[in-house]
Amino acid sequence: MEIISAREVNAFLSGVNTTWNPLPENAIAAVLRDEKGQIIAIAAAYQLYVAGGSWVRPDLRGQGISKLTRKALEDELRSRGASVYVSFPGTEEERKIFAAYGGSVAVRPAQVKGL
């Protein structure tokens, strides 16, 4: 077993018939090789950003300020190589707020594994 970079995984997978999406640069992967040194299995992970919340001073709410700060955050996340971030809203109102920021919001079940 060895650990390789996202670049190495992406290079390998570009020559394999798979629907695997390219990994971001901050990914790592464990690979298993056969006796000839050929990769026979890959398990990969990458850093994921989780939305930590939004807040605007009460007397300034409703003016689009939260959208401005969220856009700045998203621009910074993209500059760090992130292609998505996730939210774990606790209420229907929180879900609506996250969706109101625009862009593609997909609701998918998440699997969270403790280490």
C-alpha positions as CSV (number, residue, x, y, z in Angstrom):
1,M,0.0,0.0,0.0
2,E,1.3,3.5,-0.8
3,I,0.0,7.1,-0.7
4,I,0.1,9.0,-4.0
5,S,-0.9,12.5,-5.1
6,A,-4.1,13.6,-6.8
7,R,-2.0,14.4,-9.9
8,E,-0.8,10.8,-10.1
9,V,-4.3,9.4,-9.6
10,N,-5.7,11.7,-12.3
11,A,-2.9,10.8,-14.7
12,F,-3.6,7.1,-14.1
13,L,-7.4,7.4,-14.4
14,S,-7.2,9.4,-17.6
15,G,-6.1,6.2,-19.3
16,V,-8.8,4.0,-17.6
17,N,-12.4,3.6,-18.7
18,T,-14.1,5.1,-15.6
19,T,-16.6,7.7,-14.7
20,W,-14.5,8.9,-11.8
21,N,-14.3,12.7,-11.7
22,P,-10.8,14.2,-11.5
23,L,-9.6,14.8,-8.0
24,P,-8.7,18.3,-6.8
25,E,-5.0,19.1,-6.1
26,N,-5.5,18.7,-2.3
27,A,-6.5,15.1,-2.6
28,I,-4.6,12.1,-1.4
29,A,-5.0,8.5,-2.4
30,A,-4.0,5.1,-1.1
31,V,-3.3,2.6,-3.9
32,L,-2.7,-1.1,-4.0
33,R,-0.4,-2.5,-6.7
34,D,-0.1,-6.0,-8.1
35,E,3.2,-7.9,-8.4
36,K,4.0,-6.0,-11.6
37,G,3.5,-2.6,-10.0
38,Q,0.2,-1.9,-11.7
39,I,-2.5,-0.1,-9.8
40,I,-5.3,-2.4,-9.0
41,A,-7.3,-0.3,-6.4
42,I,-7.6,3.3,-5.2
43,A,-9.2,4.9,-2.2
44,A,-9.1,8.7,-2.3
45,A,-10.2,11.7,-0.1
46,Y,-9.8,15.4,-0.2
47,Q,-10.4,18.3,2.1
48,L,-14.0,19.4,2.3
49,Y,-15.2,22.7,3.5
50,V,-18.3,22.8,5.7
51,A,-20.4,26.0,5.9
52,G,-20.0,27.4,9.3
53,G,-22.9,29.8,9.2
54,S,-23.7,33.4,8.3
55,W,-24.5,36.4,10.4
56,V,-25.5,40.0,9.6
57,R,-26.2,42.7,12.2
58,P,-29.9,42.7,12.7
59,D,-30.5,46.3,11.6
60,L,-28.8,45.7,8.3
61,R,-30.5,42.4,7.4
62,G,-32.5,42.1,4.1
63,Q,-30.0,44.3,2.1
64,G,-28.0,41.5,0.4
65,I,-25.0,41.8,2.7
66,S,-25.0,38.1,3.5
67,K,-24.9,37.3,-0.2
68,L,-21.9,39.6,-0.6
69,T,-19.9,38.0,2.2
70,R,-20.9,34.5,1.0
71,K,-19.7,35.4,-2.5
72,A,-16.3,36.5,-1.1
73,L,-16.1,33.3,0.9
74,E,-16.9,31.2,-2.2
75,D,-14.3,33.1,-4.3
76,E,-11.7,32.3,-1.6
77,L,-12.7,28.6,-1.5
78,R,-12.3,28.4,-5.3
79,S,-8.9,30.0,-5.1
80,R,-7.9,27.2,-2.6
81,G,-9.0,24.5,-5.1
82,A,-12.4,23.8,-3.7
83,S,-15.2,22.9,-6.1
84,V,-17.9,22.4,-3.5
85,Y,-18.7,23.0,0.1
86,V,-21.4,21.5,2.2
87,S,-24.0,22.7,4.8
88,F,-25.7,20.7,7.5
89,P,-28.7,22.9,8.1
90,G,-30.7,22.3,11.2
91,T,-33.9,23.9,10.2
92,E,-36.0,24.5,7.1
93,E,-35.2,28.2,7.3
94,E,-31.4,27.4,7.2
95,R,-32.0,25.2,4.1
96,K,-33.8,28.1,2.4
97,I,-31.1,30.6,3.3
98,F,-28.3,28.4,1.9
99,A,-30.3,27.8,-1.3
100,A,-31.0,31.5,-1.6
101,Y,-27.2,32.2,-2.1
102,G,-27.7,31.0,-5.7
103,G,-25.8,28.5,-7.8
104,S,-26.3,24.8,-7.8
105,V,-27.5,23.4,-4.4
106,A,-28.0,19.6,-4.4
107,V,-29.5,17.9,-1.5
108,R,-27.8,14.5,-1.1
109,P,-27.5,12.2,1.9
110,A,-24.0,12.3,3.5
111,Q,-22.0,9.6,5.0
112,V,-19.8,10.9,7.9
113,K,-17.1,8.6,9.2
114,G,-15.3,9.3,12.4
115,L,-11.6,8.7,12.4
